Amino acid sequence: MELYKNISEDSGVRSFEIGPDFIEVQFHDGGTYLYTDQSAGRDNVEQMKRLASAGKGLSTFISQHPLVRNGYVR
C-alpha cells in the first residue's frame, strides 16, 4: 500500500492501494476498506483514486457520500 500524503495533516486515512476497478483504503484506526466500481460506483471510485493520489480530501469524500461510506465490499 502507498502512504497517503495527508496534505491537510488531519486525515484519518493512512494508506491506499489503487487497482483498475477498486481502491483499498486503510485508516489510522487500523480499519481497511475495499471499494469497487460495483459496490460504490465507478465515478465515486475514480474520484477516490484522484483524491488519494493528490493526498487531500479522501476521508472527507468518503464520510460525506453515503453511497461511498457504506459502499465497501469488505
PyMOL commands that set and color helices and strands:
alter all, ss='L'
color gray80, all
select helices_A, chain A and resi 37-40+42-54+58-64+66-69
alter helices_A, ss='H'
color red, helices_A
select strands_A, chain A and resi 2-3+13-19+22-27+32-36
alter strands_A, ss='S'
color yellow, strands_A
deselect
rebuild
show_as cartoon
